[in-house]
């Protein structure tokens, strides 16, 4: 089956959802699934240079107390999925257009999932600015992409419009939050649902 995973690499719930989907698939060894990573931008109007992290969180969630509560809950949930969120190391909220471009480029080389995992780790566990082309280049090289062609691609505007079009398409399909899992274009589930819920979706799709 084909599973379209709508995600944004700066979405912590998408990192959790990836782990939970992997667990669910591990419990259904008879199912052969191809994951297709689809762009969704939480902040489509984010300036190309991004913005300072604390200002972004206050703008999005209102108060420092609420931010602390939300991040604390995410840290606890992350631990249950063996994700050690390091929110204090994140100093910048980037535009994710080029990160989505990197995933698209990597997909042509069979390395999309490796890049997605590396983006999540770089941002949430190492505090790296995944809006910077140098960081994206390093992430691409770390999973085996050839540096010369990769840097030429990242330095261009190739696929910028594709990312924006895919984000618009996701909204037209009814995706209004991520992660969202769409199986074979028919059955969809939104949110980082527990593995037992995801296995039910997989079973329904297989049937």
Secondary structure, DSSP 8 states (H G I E B T S, - for coil): -EEEEEE-TT-HHHHHHHHHHHHHHHT-TT---EEEEEE--TTTT--TT-EEHHHHHHHHHSSHHHHHHHHHHHHHHHHHTT----GGG--EE---HHHHHHHHHHHTTT-HHHHHHHHHHHHHTT---TTSHHHHHHHHHHTT--HHHHHHHHTS-TTHHHHHHHHHHHHHTT--SSSEEEETTTEEEES---HHHHHHHHHHHH-
